[in-house]
Amino acid sequence: MKGDPVIEVEAMSRRYGSGKDAFYAVRDLELTVAEGQLFGLLGTNGAGKTSSLEVIQGLSRATDGSVRVLGMDPVRERRELRPSLGIMLQKGGLPQDFTARESLSMWAGTCSNPLPVDEVLERVDMRDRSDTRVKFLSGGEARRLDLACAIIGQPLVLFLDEPTTGLDPESRRNTWQLIAELKASGVTIMLTTHYLDEAESLCDQLAIMHRGTVVRSGTVAEVVADHPAQIKVRRPDLLLPNLPGAEMRVDGDSVVITTATVQETLTDLLIWAQHNNVALSGLDARAASLETVFLSIADQFDHHVKLEGAPV
Ligand SMILES: Nc1ncnc2c1ncn2[C@@H]1O[C@H](COP(=O)(O)OP(=O)(O)OP(=O)(O)O)[C@@H](O)[C@H]1O
């Protein structure tokens, strides 16, 4: 039923190696994805997104914690669960000497209820490349063929690991539309991406990972709401006043003001400018975006690590 949990991850950790070589790629991951939701896993390189997906998909075992997908253990109940899953790995492993159509037909042969091959080639915009061997496809075309393989079995749950990496802007837009259509048809989707506009445009919920842990999560609006807005103005001749609740720093010939209450700060600034006959040139005020949140995370947490002097 819509709203029921489809993916449930509790205190999940994934460790590589053992003894002195032990390395936790994911630590104490907690997340729930409801039926029909599109959940985005974002994060810096090496944050643990793919490692998390692999455990949730049942491709590797959790070191600790538990994972349920459609109420099943993705490793122990793989056989029962597999027909309901569509998986697009970061690197597809299709045979290089087959054509796109042969590869997809072969893949369809492993599914219990596949869509017609030509229909799926059409949906991923690969009809005119269907007789091309996989090894001659461009990076973006190969990515679209991987997506075709992930959706041909009509999955209830779809995992997409960086689905639009290497795609040109038009193909990216088409892929977003296809993902949105799949979501609208009720498929539960979990994706990783480095494209923040992709996350902003597609995700109902997201989690931002850094060094194996989730450091922010919620809807895009919730993640952004916790983050201060920024006002930038060219440095005026008069010293700017103290603006309650705001922080100021000089950046070249500009002053950057960060504030959690942008409307109040902006009002204070404009009133001060009017009283003092100051023209505020280059004035630019903008709410936080996913990009500003994301960029501040690496800064903030790496700084924290340096101060603590210990690895996370
Ligand atoms: N098989 C492995 N053995 C040892 N370490 C691994 C293995 N696979 C991944 N790692 C390490 O685990 C960490 C997390 O990797 P992972 O691929 O999950 O990150 P990611 O967030 O998907 O990164 P990216 O955005 O670069 O794809 C990295 O430091 C990586 O080097």
The ligand as a Gaussian input file, in Angstrom:
#p B3LYP/6-31G(d) Opt

LIG

0 1
 N       35.739000      -3.808000      -2.191000
 C       36.265000      -2.831000      -1.447000
 N       37.314000      -3.042000      -0.631000
 C       37.823000      -2.061000       0.151000
 N       37.363000      -0.791000       0.162000
 C       36.313000      -0.513000      -0.651000
 C       35.716000      -1.501000      -1.490000
 N       34.699000      -0.922000      -2.188000
 C       34.665000       0.367000      -1.784000
 N       35.641000       0.607000      -0.884000
 C       35.898000       1.876000      -0.188000
 O       34.740000       2.220000       0.548000
 C       34.511000       3.621000       0.499000
 C       33.118000       3.897000      -0.008000
 O       33.070000       3.541000      -1.390000
 P       31.716000       3.650000      -2.222000
 O       32.027000       3.176000      -3.605000
 O       30.642000       2.978000      -1.467000
 O       31.490000       5.227000      -2.188000
 P       30.552000       6.135000      -3.111000
 O       29.904000       7.087000      -2.175000
 O       29.664000       5.290000      -3.937000
 O       31.634000       6.877000      -3.994000
 P       31.545000       7.526000      -5.482000
 O       30.653000       8.702000      -5.381000
 O       32.963000       7.926000      -5.708000
 O       31.045000       6.454000      -6.391000
 C       35.609000       4.219000      -0.379000
 O       36.637000       4.714000       0.456000
 C       36.105000       3.018000      -1.174000
 O       37.466000       3.160000      -1.507000

